[in-house]
Amino acid sequence: MSKAHVQSKLLKSEVTIRHAAVEDIDAVYEIAVAGRLESWSRDAYANYAVKDAALFLVAEAASGICGFAVVGIFPTSKEGEIHNIAVAPASRRQGIGTALLREIGRRLSAKGIENLFLEVRESNFPAVTAYEKFGFEIVGRRPQFYKNPLEDAFVMRKSLQHSTL
């Protein structure tokens, strides 16, 4: 099992990024609900923890799971799609989301994935700005993609070829 250790400058502690296990699902789900990602059930996360065509990572600090990312992998088209990524409210703005994005890029590149996609609410300016800083660009729009409230999504893409995330 491959693990990435990240020293968070703000936390002054080590964060380990590793593959999620079924035992992590309760903590992941708690973070998901706090991040308004409750459209996925606990079972959906548990299924991704054992799915071959997926990358499901958790960020773990001494205090426990503090973030996660779920990525679908489509090897025949050399694409990946971030389905969900979230950091616990108490751990935000400490580099954990950045560490998760970098590890996603590293692992997908190693698998020959060339492009990484995601959807983000149009009104989520902080997230759009953060993704743009990582080299994602808006390539489309999905009308009425989000519910509660109903809102369009931007489709963003990042080329992983000859790139560091």
C-alpha positions as CSV (number, residue, x, y, z in Angstrom):
1,M,0.0,0.0,0.0
2,S,1.5,3.3,-1.1
3,K,1.3,6.2,1.4
4,A,2.3,9.8,0.9
5,H,3.4,11.8,4.0
6,V,2.9,15.5,3.8
7,Q,4.1,18.1,6.3
8,S,1.4,20.7,6.7
9,K,3.0,24.1,7.2
10,L,-0.1,25.4,9.1
11,L,-0.7,22.3,11.2
12,K,2.9,21.7,12.0
13,S,2.1,18.0,11.9
14,E,2.4,15.1,9.5
15,V,-0.6,14.1,7.3
16,T,-0.6,10.7,5.7
17,I,-2.5,10.2,2.4
18,R,-3.4,6.6,1.9
19,H,-6.0,4.4,0.2
20,A,-9.3,4.5,2.0
21,A,-10.5,1.3,3.8
22,V,-14.0,0.3,4.6
23,E,-13.2,1.1,8.3
24,D,-12.8,4.8,7.2
25,I,-16.3,5.2,5.8
26,D,-18.0,6.6,8.9
27,A,-15.3,9.4,9.2
28,V,-15.5,10.0,5.5
29,Y,-19.3,10.3,5.5
30,E,-19.1,12.7,8.5
31,I,-16.8,15.0,6.5
32,A,-19.0,14.6,3.4
33,V,-22.1,15.7,5.2
34,A,-20.2,18.7,6.7
35,G,-19.1,19.6,3.1
36,R,-22.7,19.3,1.7
37,L,-21.8,16.1,-0.2
38,E,-24.7,14.2,1.3
39,S,-26.1,13.0,-2.0
40,W,-23.8,10.0,-1.6
41,S,-24.7,7.3,0.9
42,R,-22.4,5.5,3.2
43,D,-22.8,2.5,1.0
44,A,-21.7,4.5,-2.1
45,Y,-18.4,5.4,-0.3
46,A,-18.0,1.8,0.9
47,N,-18.4,0.6,-2.7
48,Y,-15.7,2.9,-3.9
49,A,-13.3,1.7,-1.2
50,V,-13.1,-1.7,-2.9
51,K,-13.7,-0.6,-6.5
52,D,-10.8,-1.3,-8.9
53,A,-11.6,1.5,-11.4
54,A,-11.3,4.1,-8.7
55,L,-8.9,6.0,-6.5
56,F,-10.3,6.6,-3.0
57,L,-7.8,8.4,-0.8
58,V,-8.0,9.7,2.8
59,A,-5.9,12.2,4.5
60,E,-5.1,11.2,8.1
61,A,-3.5,13.2,10.8
62,A,-2.8,12.2,14.4
63,S,-6.4,13.2,15.3
64,G,-7.9,10.9,12.6
65,I,-9.3,11.2,9.1
66,C,-9.3,14.9,8.1
67,G,-10.1,14.8,4.4
68,F,-10.8,12.5,1.4
69,A,-11.0,12.3,-2.4
70,V,-12.9,9.9,-4.6
71,V,-11.8,9.6,-8.2
72,G,-13.2,7.5,-11.0
73,I,-10.6,6.1,-13.4
74,F,-11.4,5.4,-17.1
75,P,-8.2,3.8,-18.4
76,T,-9.4,3.3,-22.0
77,S,-10.0,7.0,-22.4
78,K,-7.0,7.9,-20.2
79,E,-9.2,10.1,-18.0
80,G,-10.0,10.5,-14.4
81,E,-12.8,12.4,-12.7
82,I,-12.9,13.7,-9.2
83,H,-16.3,12.7,-7.9
84,N,-15.9,14.1,-4.4
85,I,-13.2,15.8,-2.5
86,A,-13.6,17.4,1.0
87,V,-11.7,18.4,4.1
88,A,-13.1,18.4,7.6
89,P,-14.1,21.9,8.7
90,A,-11.6,22.1,11.5
91,S,-8.8,21.1,9.1
92,R,-9.5,23.5,6.2
93,R,-7.0,26.0,4.9
94,Q,-4.1,23.9,6.1
95,G,-2.9,22.4,2.9
96,I,-4.8,19.1,3.1
97,G,-6.9,19.7,0.0
98,T,-3.7,20.7,-1.9
99,A,-2.0,17.5,-0.7
100,L,-4.9,15.4,-1.8
101,L,-4.9,17.0,-5.3
102,R,-1.2,16.5,-5.7
103,E,-1.4,12.9,-4.7
104,I,-4.3,12.3,-7.1
105,G,-2.2,13.8,-9.9
106,R,0.8,11.8,-9.0
107,R,-1.0,8.5,-8.8
108,L,-3.1,9.0,-11.9
109,S,-0.1,10.1,-14.0
110,A,1.7,6.9,-12.9
111,K,-1.3,4.9,-14.2
112,G,-1.1,6.7,-17.6
113,I,-4.1,8.9,-17.1
114,E,-3.7,12.1,-19.2
115,N,-6.7,14.2,-18.2
116,L,-8.5,14.9,-14.9
117,F,-12.0,16.3,-14.8
118,L,-14.3,17.6,-12.1
119,E,-17.6,19.5,-11.7
120,V,-17.9,22.4,-9.3
121,R,-20.8,24.7,-8.4
122,E,-20.8,27.9,-10.5
123,S,-21.2,29.9,-7.2
124,N,-18.3,28.2,-5.4
125,F,-15.8,30.9,-6.3
126,P,-13.2,29.8,-3.8
127,A,-13.1,26.3,-5.2
128,V,-13.1,27.5,-8.8
129,T,-10.2,29.8,-8.0
130,A,-8.3,27.0,-6.2
131,Y,-8.7,24.6,-9.1
132,E,-7.6,27.2,-11.6
133,K,-4.4,27.8,-9.5
134,F,-3.7,24.1,-10.0
135,G,-4.1,24.4,-13.8
136,F,-7.7,23.3,-14.2
137,E,-9.6,25.2,-16.8
138,I,-13.3,25.5,-17.4
139,V,-14.2,23.5,-20.4
140,G,-18.0,23.3,-20.1
141,R,-21.2,23.6,-18.1
142,R,-23.7,21.1,-16.8
143,P,-27.2,22.7,-16.5
144,Q,-29.0,22.1,-13.2
145,F,-26.3,19.6,-12.1
146,Y,-26.6,20.3,-8.4
147,K,-29.7,20.1,-6.2
148,N,-30.5,22.0,-3.0
149,P,-30.2,24.6,-4.4
150,L,-30.6,23.9,-8.0
151,E,-27.5,25.2,-9.8
152,D,-25.3,24.7,-12.9
153,A,-21.9,23.2,-12.6
154,F,-18.7,24.2,-14.4
155,V,-16.8,21.2,-15.9
156,M,-13.1,21.7,-15.3
157,R,-10.2,19.8,-16.9
158,K,-6.5,19.5,-16.0
159,S,-4.0,17.9,-18.3
160,L,-1.7,15.6,-16.4
161,Q,0.8,15.2,-19.3
162,H,4.1,16.8,-18.5
163,S,2.5,18.5,-15.5
164,T,2.8,18.5,-11.8
165,L,-0.4,19.0,-9.8
